[in-house]
Amino acid sequence: MRVREAVFVVEQGVPRAIERDEWDARAEHALACDDRGRVIGTGRLLPDGHVGRMAVLREHRGRGVGGRILTALLERARELGMTRVVLNAQTHAVSFYARHGFVAFGDEFTEAGIPHVAMSRKL
């Protein structure tokens, strides 16, 4: 939660009241840690195959951390028998998800004041 707070609430201005939700307790979470065991990135997979809350601390971006988190979530989705995953990508991150096999669909929309686009990937 510390990583999500730093990225979403502090950096991006997402209201704290909507950043955490009832799905956190039911989601599968992936964490990335540095060499000292500190959490530097996170993401979650919901029971319906929705990937979300992908966040990496600013000082650790551009080093493949997000890709490793996403790969772990996709592997877990496969283990759970899912055949497709979806996510709502912030528009600045669309190319990141596209590199991992996701395809955009639908119109751009705003969530928490940030432009997003829906994306999906078959497993």
trRosetta pair geometry for C-beta under 8 A, 3 or more apart (Angstrom, degrees):
i j d omega theta_ij theta_ji phi_ij phi_ji
1 4 5.5 -56 -148 42 41 111
1 5 6.0 47 152 -25 71 105
1 20 7.1 13 -132 -89 114 119
2 5 5.7 -53 -148 34 29 115
2 6 6.4 28 155 -18 63 106
2 39 6.7 122 57 75 109 119
3 6 5.8 -56 -149 36 31 110
3 7 6.2 14 160 -7 67 111
3 39 5.7 -106 -34 127 123 106
3 40 6.8 114 -103 179 129 17
3 41 6.2 165 -165 -108 156 20
3 42 5.0 143 73 4 139 113
3 55 5.2 152 138 106 99 115
3 56 7.4 -23 -172 -120 125 20
3 57 5.8 -95 -132 -54 92 87
4 7 6.1 -62 -138 46 28 101
4 8 5.4 -7 179 13 70 119
4 9 7.5 64 133 -7 67 96
4 19 6.1 149 150 168 112 119
4 20 7.7 113 113 -72 142 79
4 42 6.3 -62 -48 66 92 133
4 53 5.9 -17 -110 -169 126 106
4 55 5.2 146 -97 29 57 158
5 8 7.0 -58 -113 52 14 86
5 9 5.0 -28 -158 31 55 126
5 10 6.6 54 145 -14 67 100
5 16 7.5 22 -126 -117 87 97
5 19 7.3 117 -94 123 54 157
6 9 7.5 11 -33 51 8 86
6 10 5.2 -32 -148 35 39 129
6 11 6.7 43 149 -18 58 103
6 55 7.7 141 69 162 83 130
6 57 6.1 11 99 -113 145 84
6 58 7.8 -118 144 -9 115 93
7 10 7.4 40 -5 50 9 87
7 11 5.3 -33 -154 30 36 129
7 12 6.7 20 151 -4 60 110
7 55 3.9 -177 45 -155 158 119
7 56 7.3 90 -85 50 143 30
7 57 7.0 -121 -60 -94 101 41
7 58 7.6 165 -99 -45 81 77
8 11 7.2 10 -37 52 8 90
8 12 5.3 -46 -148 47 39 120
8 14 4.2 -36 167 36 92 135
8 19 5.0 141 110 -125 139 124
8 53 7.8 -50 -46 -138 143 75
8 55 6.4 -78 -33 -93 92 141
8 112 7.9 -7 -170 140 104 162
9 12 7.4 19 -17 56 8 78
9 13 7.4 35 -169 -122 34 12
9 14 5.6 -80 -85 66 47 80
9 15 7.6 3 -121 166 85 9
9 16 5.2 39 -119 -81 133 77
9 19 5.6 -64 -60 -39 97 160
11 58 7.0 156 -91 -58 143 117
12 112 7.7 56 131 123 116 124
12 114 6.4 -5 -178 -72 122 139
13 113 6.9 -48 100 75 111 140
14 18 6.6 -110 171 76 95 98
14 19 5.1 107 117 -76 121 102
14 112 4.5 8 -125 175 92 144
14 113 7.7 -167 -98 41 59 101
14 114 7.4 -40 -78 -13 97 126
15 18 5.1 63 76 18 99 98
15 19 7.0 -162 92 -24 47 87
15 112 6.9 -146 19 -140 80 100
16 19 5.6 -51 -142 21 34 117
16 20 7.4 3 174 9 65 98
18 21 7.2 10 -168 -67 49 102
18 112 6.1 -170 94 -94 136 110
20 24 6.0 -24 -158 -29 80 146
21 24 6.2 140 65 -19 55 91
22 25 6.9 -47 -177 25 52 105
22 26 7.6 22 141 6 71 112
23 26 5.7 -77 -155 53 50 99
23 27 5.3 58 151 -43 86 109
23 44 7.5 127 128 131 107 145
23 46 5.6 -33 -167 -110 130 111
24 27 5.9 -51 -135 22 26 115
24 29 8.0 29 -159 -67 71 122
24 44 7.2 -93 -119 -108 58 164
26 46 7.2 44 102 -143 99 72
26 47 6.1 -47 148 -25 113 114
27 44 4.0 23 154 -178 143 121
27 45 6.1 148 -168 67 88 41
27 46 5.3 -49 -106 -90 94 55
27 47 7.6 -121 -101 -27 50 68
28 44 6.6 147 76 -160 48 67
28 45 4.3 -15 59 58 104 101
28 73 7.2 145 100 -131 109 77
28 76 5.3 -170 139 149 153 149
28 80 7.7 -139 -31 -45 152 142
29 42 6.4 -17 -171 -163 102 103
29 43 7.4 158 -154 83 58 40
29 44 5.0 -29 -100 -101 67 85
29 45 7.9 -160 -72 21 27 71
30 42 6.8 155 83 -154 58 51
30 43 5.1 -6 54 59 103 88
30 44 7.3 -172 16 -84 72 35
30 45 7.6 57 -17 -13 102 100
30 69 4.9 147 109 -156 124 77
30 72 4.2 137 -134 97 142 127
30 73 5.1 -109 -10 -59 139 83
30 76 7.2 -155 -64 -9 111 140
31 39 5.2 -61 -165 -127 117 107
31 41 7.1 144 -163 84 47 58
31 42 5.4 -12 -106 -101 65 82
31 69 7.8 -9 -134 -116 7 105
32 39 7.2 102 72 -155 48 62
32 40 5.5 -62 101 66 94 85
32 41 3.8 10 42 56 118 105
32 42 7.2 -139 18 -61 76 42
32 56 7.2 -3 52 -113 137 95
32 60 7.8 172 108 145 127 147
32 65 4.8 145 126 -163 167 97
32 68 6.1 100 -100 86 125 117
32 69 5.4 -84 -35 -66 114 101
33 36 8.0 -128 165 71 97 47
33 37 5.3 -10 176 -149 136 32
33 38 6.1 145 -155 68 82 30
33 39 5.6 -49 -96 -91 76 44
33 40 6.4 122 -134 8 24 88
34 37 7.2 -47 68 21 66 18
34 38 5.1 -3 34 55 106 88
34 40 5.1 84 -43 -32 91 132
34 60 7.2 -122 -78 -99 105 135
39 42 6.6 23 177 -56 119 104
40 56 6.5 25 140 -156 80 75
40 57 5.0 -87 -161 21 72 115
40 60 4.5 70 169 -16 128 170
40 65 6.2 -82 108 -146 111 154
41 54 8.0 2 -176 -171 98 66
41 55 6.5 -172 -146 98 63 52
41 56 3.9 -8 -104 -105 110 77
41 57 6.8 -114 -65 4 67 72
41 60 6.5 -125 -45 101 105 136
41 65 4.5 155 -21 153 156 119
41 66 6.3 -138 -155 -78 145 56
41 69 5.3 -120 131 -50 119 140
42 53 6.7 -34 115 130 100 99
42 54 7.5 -167 97 -136 52 34
42 55 5.6 0 56 56 83 89
42 69 6.8 151 -164 -140 9 143
43 51 6.5 1 172 -172 117 94
43 52 7.3 160 -164 87 77 25
43 53 6.1 153 -140 88 44 71
43 54 4.2 11 -104 -99 106 70
43 55 7.3 165 -73 17 64 58
43 66 7.8 98 -50 -148 128 68
43 69 4.5 124 5 153 122 119
43 70 6.4 61 9 -77 176 55
43 72 7.8 140 59 69 117 102
43 73 5.4 -76 109 -48 124 140
44 51 7.3 158 85 -154 47 50
44 52 5.8 -27 65 70 92 72
44 53 4.8 25 17 51 107 119
44 73 7.4 106 148 -115 9 128
45 49 7.4 -20 -170 -135 93 29
45 50 7.4 151 -157 77 49 44
45 51 5.7 -21 -100 -99 71 67
45 73 4.7 162 -54 -159 114 99
45 76 5.8 179 26 91 158 123
45 77 5.8 -144 -152 -68 145 92
45 85 7.4 -60 -134 -130 103 127
46 49 7.0 -39 76 36 79 20
46 50 4.2 2 39 55 121 93
46 51 7.9 -141 11 -67 80 22
46 52 6.9 22 -22 19 107 112
49 77 6.2 80 -129 -143 78 120
49 82 4.7 151 -100 -148 109 137
49 84 6.1 59 168 93 154 63
49 85 4.7 -142 177 -111 91 58
49 86 6.2 71 117 15 96 80
50 85 7.2 153 -97 -165 17 75
50 86 5.5 -32 -107 74 67 87
50 87 6.5 127 -166 -92 65 54
51 54 7.0 28 152 -46 99 111
51 70 7.1 55 -172 -133 150 81
51 73 5.5 99 -121 138 112 146
51 74 7.9 -16 -79 -67 140 71
51 77 7.8 -61 -66 -56 101 137
51 85 5.4 48 -23 168 106 124
51 86 7.2 -175 20 85 79 33
51 87 4.2 -41 67 -78 91 116
52 87 6.0 171 -73 -136 65 90
52 88 6.9 21 -105 37 105 87
54 66 6.2 71 174 -147 115 100
54 69 6.5 145 -137 106 92 133
54 70 6.7 15 -118 -74 136 92
54 87 7.8 20 -12 -157 123 145
54 93 7.8 155 85 178 129 161
56 60 5.4 -118 170 89 102 101
56 61 5.2 131 101 -83 121 76
56 65 4.8 127 -129 94 135 125
56 66 5.0 -94 -28 -62 136 91
56 69 7.4 -161 -70 -2 102 143
57 60 4.9 62 68 19 88 108
57 61 7.5 -142 92 -33 41 81
58 61 6.0 -41 -154 -2 34 116
60 63 5.9 -80 -179 33 63 128
60 65 5.2 32 144 -15 110 157
61 65 7.2 -93 -102 40 37 116
61 66 7.2 24 -128 -22 74 117
64 67 4.9 -56 -159 43 65 118
64 68 5.9 66 144 -25 86 100
65 68 5.9 -59 -153 35 30 108
65 69 6.5 29 152 -18 66 105
66 69 5.6 -54 -149 35 34 112
66 70 6.2 32 155 -17 67 107
66 96 6.6 -16 115 -174 140 138
67 70 5.7 -54 -145 39 30 110
67 71 6.2 34 155 -21 65 106
67 96 7.8 -132 -73 -170 82 95
67 99 7.9 -54 -105 103 115 119
67 100 6.7 -174 -131 -79 82 120
68 71 5.6 -50 -144 36 31 114
68 72 6.5 35 154 -21 63 104
69 72 5.8 -56 -154 34 31 112
69 73 6.5 27 151 -17 65 106
70 73 5.7 -55 -149 37 34 110
70 74 6.3 33 153 -18 67 106
70 97 7.8 -165 -134 -111 154 70
70 100 5.5 -28 127 -144 144 167
71 74 5.7 -55 -146 37 31 111
71 75 6.3 33 154 -20 64 105
71 100 7.6 -131 -67 -139 72 122
72 75 5.7 -53 -148 35 30 112
72 76 6.4 31 153 -19 64 105
73 76 5.6 -53 -149 36 32 112
73 77 6.4 39 151 -24 64 103
73 85 7.7 118 132 -147 102 162
74 77 5.5 -47 -148 31 34 115
74 78 6.7 37 152 -19 63 101
74 85 6.6 -119 -111 7 75 154
74 100 7.7 -159 -41 170 148 118
74 121 7.5 -39 -117 97 120 139
74 123 6.6 176 -169 -110 90 110
75 78 5.7 -52 -154 34 34 113
75 79 6.5 36 148 -20 65 104
76 79 5.4 -51 -149 35 36 115
76 80 6.4 30 153 -14 67 107
77 80 5.8 -62 -150 41 30 108
77 82 4.1 -61 178 55 88 133
77 85 5.2 -40 -140 -67 169 123
77 123 6.0 -153 110 -76 114 156
78 81 7.7 57 179 -63 32 15
78 82 6.7 -83 -75 56 28 79
78 123 5.2 -162 -84 173 87 136
82 85 6.3 64 138 -66 138 82
82 123 6.1 77 105 19 81 150
83 122 6.6 -16 157 -155 75 77
83 123 5.5 -147 -157 51 31 96
84 120 6.0 3 -178 -176 106 111
84 121 7.0 166 -153 85 63 42
84 122 5.3 -35 -99 -108 82 55
84 123 6.4 -148 -73 2 27 87
85 120 6.9 168 89 -152 44 64
85 121 5.5 -8 58 58 88 91
85 123 6.5 70 -10 -46 94 111
86 118 6.5 -8 -173 -171 109 97
86 119 6.9 158 -156 85 61 47
86 120 4.6 -26 -100 -99 79 84
86 121 7.9 175 -82 19 38 64
87 97 6.7 -145 70 -126 132 146
87 102 6.9 -44 40 -131 111 149
87 118 7.5 162 88 -152 38 55
87 119 5.5 -16 63 62 83 94
87 120 7.8 163 19 -85 62 42
88 109 8.0 -58 -150 65 118 109
88 111 6.3 45 147 4 145 156
88 116 4.6 22 170 172 96 139
88 117 7.4 168 -157 80 60 24
88 118 5.7 -34 -102 -96 68 62
88 119 7.6 155 -102 18 20 78
89 93 5.0 -135 -171 86 100 98
89 94 5.2 124 117 -87 140 60
89 96 7.8 179 -149 61 128 96
89 97 5.0 -107 -91 -2 145 149
89 102 7.3 131 -43 120 138 151
89 104 7.6 -87 41 -98 127 94
89 116 6.2 150 77 -156 38 79
89 117 5.7 -22 62 62 92 75
89 118 7.7 137 16 -121 78 12
89 119 5.1 27 -9 -1 119 127
90 93 4.9 68 63 14 84 108
90 114 5.5 -37 -123 152 105 124
90 115 7.0 91 -159 82 64 58
90 116 5.7 -55 -98 -98 39 75
91 94 5.7 -14 -157 -25 45 114
91 108 6.5 16 -81 -132 124 119
91 115 4.5 -8 -10 107 126 107
91 116 6.5 -143 -39 -104 74 20
91 117 5.9 80 -94 -9 77 101
93 96 4.7 -43 -169 33 75 123
93 97 6.2 68 137 -17 88 98
94 97 6.0 -62 -152 41 34 104
94 98 6.0 37 152 -24 69 109
94 104 6.2 2 -148 -67 119 127
94 117 6.0 22 -94 49 121 127
94 119 7.1 164 -133 -65 77 136
95 98 5.3 -50 -141 36 34 117
95 99 6.5 42 156 -24 64 100
96 99 6.0 -57 -160 29 28 111
96 100 7.1 8 148 -3 61 109
97 100 5.7 -67 -155 46 39 105
97 102 3.9 -34 155 48 99 140
97 119 5.2 87 131 110 145 168
98 101 7.8 142 -172 7 31 7
98 102 5.9 -88 -82 68 37 78
98 103 7.4 74 -117 -92 78 42
98 104 7.6 -33 -79 -25 102 93
98 119 7.8 -113 -67 -139 65 141
100 121 7.3 -52 119 -85 83 158
101 121 4.8 82 113 -136 97 124
102 119 4.0 48 164 157 120 124
102 120 6.5 151 -150 71 80 16
102 121 4.6 -72 -93 -53 63 107
103 119 6.3 159 74 -155 28 80
103 120 6.2 -30 58 61 81 70
103 121 7.0 133 8 -83 75 61
104 117 4.9 0 -143 140 116 130
104 118 7.0 115 -156 81 63 50
104 119 5.1 -43 -91 -94 52 84
105 118 5.6 -49 67 94 77 102
105 119 7.0 136 13 -109 75 33
105 120 6.3 -5 7 8 124 107
106 109 7.7 -19 132 -19 117 110
106 117 7.0 168 78 -162 85 74
106 118 4.8 34 42 39 128 118
107 117 7.9 -121 133 -123 24 83
108 115 5.6 1 179 -169 116 105
108 116 7.0 152 -159 77 68 38
108 117 5.2 -47 -102 -80 67 89
109 115 7.5 151 84 -149 27 59
109 116 5.7 -30 71 65 75 90
109 117 7.5 132 21 -93 72 41
109 118 7.9 31 20 -28 115 90
110 113 6.4 3 179 -126 111 16
110 114 6.7 146 -154 65 71 28
110 115 5.7 -43 -95 -92 71 52
110 116 7.0 135 -115 15 20 85
111 114 6.1 -36 71 61 66 82
111 116 5.0 1 16 -1 110 139
